Amino acid sequence: MSQDNQISVEIPVQTTDTLLQSLQEAKNALAPFLQALTNEERANMLKMGDKSAPTVQKVKSYLETNPEFAPSYMDKVEFLKDEAVVSQLTPISNILNQLASDVEDTLMLAGSEALKSSLLYYGQVKEANNKGVTSAKPIYEDLKKRFSKR
C-alpha cells in the first residue's frame, strides 16, 4: 500500500536552534512594551480592525492639522502614542501571523503523515501478534494502549 507524501523535509538542528534564539531575543526585546489581556478584557474591549485602522490614521492626520477640534477631555499625547504603537507593531504582527500559520500548517501536515505511518506500523505489529509472532507481542502490548479506541 502506497502512501501520499506531501512533505519531505529535514530542518537542520542549527536552523531551529538559531531561530529559537532569535525568537527569544525578539520576545525579550518587546517584553517591556507588551501588555497581556484576560479573556474577559478581550471580550469587552473596543477593537480596531482593518476597516477602523485607516479611520484612526485619518483622525491622527486631522488632529495634527486641525487640533482645535480635539475635545478638551481627549488625551492627545496618549492618542498619538497609541497610534504609533499600532503602526509599529502591525508589520511585526503580520510577519508573526504568517510565520505561525506556516509553522502550524507544516506541523499539521508532518504530524498527519507521521500518525498515518504509525497506524500502519501498529496494524502490522497487531497482525503479527495475532499470528503468534512472539517478538511482536511486547511491541503490541505497549502500543495498543496508545492506539486503542476509547
N, C-alpha and C positions, 0 to 999 in steps of 0.2 A: 504494500500500500504506500503510495507516494504522498508526501505532504507538500502543500504550498509553503514556500519560504519567502516571505515578503521582506525580511530584514536579515542581513548577514554582515554584521559589523563587529569589530573589536576595538573598543576605545582604549587607547594606551593609558596605563595607570598614571603616568606622568601628566597626561591631559586632565584627568579627573582631579588629581592632587592639585595641580596649578589652578584649575577652575574653582575648586573648593576654597583654596586660599584667597583667590581674588574676590570671590563672593563674600567670604567672611570679612575681608578688608572693606569692601563696599558697605556691608551691613554695619560694621563698626564706625565707618566714617559718617554714615547717615543717622546712626542711633541717637545722638543728642538732639536731632531735629525732628524725629518722628514721634507720632502720638498713636497709641493703641486705643481702640474703642471697644466697648462691650457690644454685644448683640443688640441690647435694648437701645443704646446710644445710636447705633447704626440705623435701627428701625425708625427712630423718631427724628432723625436729622434731615434737614432740607439738603437735597443732593444736587450738586452741579454735574450735568452730563454734557454730552456732545452738543446738544442744542442750546444749553444755557451758557456754556463757556464763551462763545462769541459775544453774548449779551454782556457778560461780566467785563470782557475786554473793551467793549464799546463804552460801557459806563466808565471804565478807567480813563479812556481817552477823553470823554466828555468832562469828567471830573478834573482832568488836567487843563482843559481849555476853557471850561466854564465852572469854576469852583463855587461861584455864587449860588448855584442850585443845590449844593450839598446841604442836607439838613444839619442843624447845629448838634443834634444828638448822634450823628454818624461819625464814627472814629475813622477819619480819612487815612491816617497813618497805618492803622491796623488793616484797613481795606487794601491798601497798596501792598503791604507785606503779605497778606493772604493771597492776593492775586499773583504776586511774584513767586510764591512757593508753588502755586498751581502751575505756573508757566515753567518753573524749573523741574518739578517732579514729573510732569506729564510725559516728556520723552523717555525718562528713566522707567516710568511705569509701563509705557508701550513696549520697550525692549524686554523688560522683565516678563510681561504678559506673553509676548511672542515666544520667549525662551521657555517659560513654564509650559505653555501649550505644546511646543515641540517635544520637550522632555517628557511630558505626560503621555503624549501620543506614542513616542518611542518606547516608553516603559510598558504601555498597554500592549503594543504590538509584540515586543520581545517577550513579555510575560505570557501573552496568549500562546505564542508559539512554544515557549518552554513548557507551559502547562499541557498543551496537546501532546508534546513528546513524552512528558512524564506519564500521562494517561496511557499512551501506547506501551511504554515500558512496564507500567503496573499491570496492564492487561496481559502482557506476555508472561510476567512473573506469576500472575494468578493462574494462568493456563498451565504453566509448568508445574506449579504446586498441585493443581487439580489432577495432573497426570502422574503425580508421585515423584517428581524430581526433587530429591531431598535438599539439594543446595538452594532451591528456590524458597523453601519453607521459611527460614528466618527473615528473608527479604520480604516475603509476602506478609508475614505476621507483623513486621514493622510498618510496612506501607499501608496495609489495609485500614489501620487506624486513621490515616490521613485521607484515604480515598473512599471510605465507606459513606454511603448516602444516609443522611440523618432525616 
